[in-house]
Amino acid sequence: MQTGNTTPNRNMLTDKELNYMKDFLSWELLAVKKCEDAAQACTDTQIQTLIRQTGQKHQQHYNQLLTHLQ
């Protein structure tokens, strides 16, 4: 029995879930770009390193989400 917005096949996403995933991907990519911009503008090397590490984490999240969608 199917209820609400769920799909009978657990490997398939509903349109709403797919839109959420697209949003998550966009947000992660935006965070990567903002971190890179902030790191380039920063003059303190320790803070620059922390910002770049944060950007790398967002890139990893982006890649993981993309992997799950394939």
C-alpha positions in Angstrom: 0.0 0.0 0.0 1.3 3.4 -1.0 0.8 6.4 1.3 1.5 10.1 0.8 4.5 11.0 -1.3 6.4 7.7 -0.8 7.2 5.5 -3.7 6.9 1.7 -3.7 10.5 1.3 -4.7 12.9 2.6 -2.0 15.6 3.3 -4.6 13.4 5.8 -6.4 12.9 9.4 -5.3 9.7 11.4 -5.5 9.8 14.6 -7.4 9.8 16.5 -4.1 12.7 14.5 -2.8 14.6 15.0 -6.0 14.0 18.8 -5.7 15.4 18.7 -2.2 18.5 16.9 -3.4 19.0 19.5 -6.2 18.7 22.2 -3.5 21.3 20.4 -1.3 23.7 20.1 -4.2 23.3 23.8 -5.0 23.8 24.8 -1.4 27.0 22.7 -1.1 28.4 24.0 -4.3 27.7 27.6 -3.3 29.4 27.0 0.1 32.5 25.6 -1.8 32.6 28.8 -3.9 32.1 31.1 -0.9 34.8 29.4 1.1 37.3 29.7 -1.8 36.4 33.4 -2.2 36.8 34.0 1.5 40.1 32.1 1.6 41.5 34.2 -1.2 40.5 37.4 0.5 42.0 36.4 3.8 45.5 37.5 4.8 46.0 35.3 7.9 47.3 31.9 6.7 45.9 29.9 9.6 42.4 31.3 9.0 42.8 30.8 5.3 43.7 27.1 5.9 40.6 26.6 8.1 38.4 28.2 5.4 39.9 26.0 2.7 39.4 22.9 4.9 35.7 23.9 5.3 35.4 24.3 1.6 36.9 20.9 1.1 34.3 19.4 3.5 31.5 21.0 1.5 33.1 19.6 -1.7 33.1 16.1 -0.1 29.4 16.5 0.9 28.6 17.6 -2.7 30.4 14.5 -4.1 28.7 12.2 -1.7 25.3 13.5 -2.6 26.1 13.1 -6.3 27.3 9.6 -5.7 24.0 8.7 -4.0 22.0 10.0 -6.9 23.9 7.9 -9.5 
